[in-house]
């Protein structure tokens, strides 16, 4: 199921993604209420890369731990890619940590190609927790 995201879950998400109308794709087995996998995506075309091709950014790809290694992530990403094509996107981008070997293998098996590496900085605790007296 593809649906537009509800309002932002945090102030950061609202500030960073609010104008980009993120979508969520969920995968539920027939008759199940709970999703076994989900992914979020947003239109990155605003960033105006030199090639001018419309881009979709995929993030927060998650599979319930009890359902991993059953092909759900592959099926979920197939649905995300189909929807991206139907919406006119010609490039789909994902980010993954360099030590997440299962995700790297999955993306490579779906013909994603690594294009760059970056350094990510994180505080040791979420920002709101650090501001408490």
Secondary structure, 3 states (H helix, E strand, C coil): CEEECCCCCCHHHHHHHHHHCCEEEEECCCCCCCCCEEEEEEECHHHCCCCCCCEEEEEEEEECHHHCCCCHHHHHHHHHHHHHHHCCCCEEEECCCCCCHHHHHHHHHCCCCCCCCCCCCCCCCCHHHHCCC
